[in-house]
């Protein structure tokens, strides 16, 4: 069954800011954070733990401002609350957990393959805190093994 979920990934190498957008026919959720080398592995680990039902809820910090996200799951659905301080509001989203993970996994793999074609990956010099350093890539490979993306 083909999912109607779409994903877009933006990673700023110079500052480490990241953005993962996932949309369905009715909503768009953007996970944004600074300090990509910390945020990306935490994002993947949280989604993995929710999928494997090791946890049912987790808080993810939005490094760079005071916003944060609460990710929770009932085993089938992924519920996301974005607690924003500007504007001061709570935004709520609901996705099918497996399809959300598949969208992220598929697009991140395409993103890495494109960077390889462009000669950006593999990194020539291992830079500390690079948003696509070994820790980040290893966290993706662990994450992608959930569904064999």
Secondary structure, DSSP 8 states (H G I E B T S, - for coil): -----EEEEEE-TTT--EEEEEE-SS-EEEEEES-HHHHHHHHHHHHHHHHTTS-SEEEEE-TTSS-EEEEEESSSEEEEEEEEETTEEEEEEEEEHHHHHHHHHHHHHHHHHHHHHTT--S-SS--TT-TTSHHHHHHHHHHHTTTT-
